[in-house]
């Protein structure tokens, strides 16, 4: 049977690769890379560099163009489902090129189980029933782990839950826990919570890494400025932050 490996490659630093990931890359016959366009070409380049360093020849690289996604749609969940379905079609065609005794692999930014669509796309391909395969997930260092390590903080506090959410949800619901990890917040929704402390990071693990921490009331404007400047300069940004209610205002 065809075999797929979903390999977490870390948040951006080539040294984030685990030994398990290195072995998985070496065991791969065909790497499937989803090309997100010229603006994010450096994300493709990092994957190609890792393949070149750790892959065992002869291997093949197959590229699928990422479908356009409507990020302004009012029906957000439906828009994401549609995008994933179209991505599944593109990737399915490449998986069909695998021989029955071959192994294919997706190199996934960060960890495949944290804020990534690859697992959902793979399950969609299996549901479609046009190709069968077995697959294995190789965990990676997530942007959340990289963020807390770079800021030298723990993710959790005694007796306190951590809520993983999005900028969209934070804007809609406000603070739902004393500690919240927020992914890809284009609108800097933390600004509405000046009594919190923020640990923010962009391009974690890369030469362009940016780190800021402090009370939102003091560093919020700086983060907004840095984020806007970086996105304008590079054409894209990936950022993550931990929003923590300060000790004197803990709820409960």
Secondary structure, DSSP 8 states (H G I E B T S, - for coil): -EEEEEEE-BSS-GGG--HHHHHHHHT-SEEEEEE--GGGHHHHHHHHHHHHHH--SS-EEEEEE-----TT-SSHHHHHHHHHHHHHHHHHHHHTTS-TT-EEEEEESB-TTSS-SHHHHHHHHHHHTS--EEEEEE----HHHHHHHHHT--S-BTTB-EEEEEHHHHHHH---SSEEEEE--TT-GGGG-TTEEEEEEESTTSTT-EEEEEEHHHHHHHHHHHHHHHHHHHS---EEEEEEE-GGG---
